[in-house]
Amino acid sequence: MIKNRSIIYILLVITIISLCGCGTGSNAASDANVVNVTTTAASRIYQVGDIINQNGILVRINSVGNSKSNGYYENEGFKYIYVDITVQNTKKEDVPISSIVCFEMKTQDGIKCDYDFFANLNNELDTTLAPGETISDKLIFEAPKDIQSAILGVYMEYMGRTDYVELK
């Protein structure tokens, strides 16, 4: 019963965010897309390969690289970047994971990179992890072609802290 509620919750959140967060594909960065990265005393900045422990949910960014377009569209002036992620549940209860809610990529200038919804349709990171379960998959983001580096926000629990991973 709890697992069904978690799945319904995840699907509801994904639906709401996907309906509200549709981008225009414009090359111009609007003020709404610029996000300042501020860390709190609890937040940390990690490197690719580090293990992030957010209250018993372990996250590791295995690798980062260029990806092919999603096959549906390709915006001029942008490229696709994959982030290979592993998540492990070391808690004693199920943990819902939503790739669109738990991970957010920004450029070095603080411009939010779009989550490529079509490329991530079959993403296995949108699930509920049982205690002790581990899952890995790649997320694909659309970023400006001239991007030099980026940062990935990792937010695994509601009202939890956001940690950041430098993507170079």
C-alpha positions in Angstrom: 0.0 0.0 0.0 2.8 2.4 0.9 4.6 1.5 -2.4 1.5 2.3 -4.4 1.2 5.7 -2.7 4.8 6.4 -3.4 4.5 5.6 -7.1 1.3 7.7 -7.3 3.1 10.6 -5.6 6.1 10.3 -8.0 3.9 10.2 -11.0 1.9 13.2 -9.8 5.0 15.3 -9.1 6.5 14.4 -12.5 3.3 15.3 -14.3 2.9 18.6 -12.5 6.6 19.6 -13.1 6.5 18.5 -16.7 3.4 20.5 -17.4 4.7 23.6 -15.6 8.3 23.4 -16.7 8.1 23.1 -20.5 10.8 25.2 -22.1 10.7 27.2 -25.3 14.1 26.2 -26.6 15.3 29.8 -26.9 19.0 30.5 -27.0 18.6 33.6 -24.8 18.9 33.2 -21.1 16.1 34.8 -19.3 16.3 36.0 -15.7 13.9 33.2 -14.7 16.5 30.6 -15.9 19.4 32.1 -13.9 19.7 30.4 -10.5 22.3 31.4 -7.9 24.0 28.4 -6.3 24.2 29.1 -2.6 25.2 26.5 -0.2 24.2 26.3 3.5 26.4 25.0 6.3 24.8 21.6 5.7 25.3 21.6 1.9 28.6 20.5 0.3 30.3 20.6 -3.1 31.5 17.2 -4.4 33.4 16.0 -7.4 32.5 13.3 -9.9 33.1 9.9 -8.2 32.5 11.1 -4.7 29.7 9.4 -2.7 27.1 11.8 -1.3 25.2 10.5 1.8 21.9 12.3 2.3 20.4 10.7 5.4 21.0 7.1 4.3 20.5 7.6 0.5 23.9 7.3 -1.2 24.4 9.0 -4.5 27.4 8.7 -6.8 28.0 10.6 -10.0 29.9 8.0 -12.0 30.7 10.0 -15.1 29.7 12.9 -17.3 29.9 13.2 -21.1 28.3 14.3 -24.3 25.2 12.5 -25.5 23.4 12.2 -28.8 20.2 14.2 -29.3 17.0 12.6 -28.1 15.8 11.8 -31.6 12.7 14.0 -31.3 14.2 17.4 -31.7 17.5 19.2 -31.5 17.8 22.8 -30.6 20.4 24.8 -32.4 23.0 26.2 -30.1 22.6 23.4 -27.5 24.2 20.1 -26.9 23.2 17.1 -24.8 25.1 16.0 -21.7 24.6 12.7 -19.9 25.2 12.3 -16.2 25.7 8.6 -15.1 24.2 8.3 -11.6 24.1 5.5 -9.0 21.7 5.7 -6.1 21.7 3.2 -3.1 19.1 3.0 -0.4 20.7 2.2 3.0 17.6 3.1 5.0 15.2 0.6 6.5 12.2 1.9 4.5 11.4 2.4 0.8 12.7 5.6 -0.8 10.9 7.2 -3.8 13.3 8.6 -6.4 12.3 11.2 -9.1 15.0 12.2 -11.6 13.3 15.4 -12.5 12.9 16.5 -8.8 16.1 15.0 -7.3 18.6 16.3 -9.9 19.1 19.7 -11.4 21.9 20.8 -13.7 23.1 24.5 -14.0 25.9 26.1 -16.0 28.9 27.7 -14.4 27.0 31.0 -14.8 24.0 29.7 -12.9 21.7 29.1 -16.0 19.5 26.1 -15.5 19.9 23.3 -18.1 16.7 21.7 -19.3 16.0 18.1 -18.2 15.5 16.3 -21.6 12.1 14.7 -20.9 12.0 12.7 -24.1 15.5 11.3 -23.8 14.7 10.3 -20.2 11.3 8.6 -20.8 12.6 5.1 -20.0 14.8 6.3 -17.1 15.2 3.8 -14.4 16.0 6.4 -11.8 12.2 7.2 -11.5 11.3 4.5 -9.1 11.0 3.4 -5.5 14.1 1.8 -4.0 13.6 -0.9 -1.4 16.0 -1.1 1.6 19.4 -2.2 0.4 18.5 -1.7 -3.3 20.9 0.1 -5.8 20.1 1.5 -9.2 22.1 3.2 -11.9 21.2 5.0 -15.1 22.0 8.1 -17.1 20.1 11.4 -17.1 20.3 13.6 -20.1 20.2 17.4 -20.0 20.2 20.1 -22.7 23.0 22.6 -22.2 24.4 25.6 -24.2 27.0 24.4 -26.7 29.7 26.7 -25.3 29.3 25.3 -21.7 32.7 24.9 -20.0 31.5 23.4 -16.7 28.4 22.8 -14.8 27.1 21.9 -11.4 24.5 19.2 -10.5 22.2 19.8 -7.6 21.3 16.6 -5.7 18.1 16.8 -3.5 17.0 13.4 -2.4 14.6 14.1 0.4 11.8 16.6 0.8 13.0 19.4 3.1 16.5 17.9 3.0 19.6 19.6 2.0 20.9 20.1 -1.6 24.4 19.0 -2.3 26.3 19.9 -5.5 28.6 18.0 -7.8 31.0 19.9 -10.0 30.7 18.5 -13.6 33.9 19.2 -15.6 
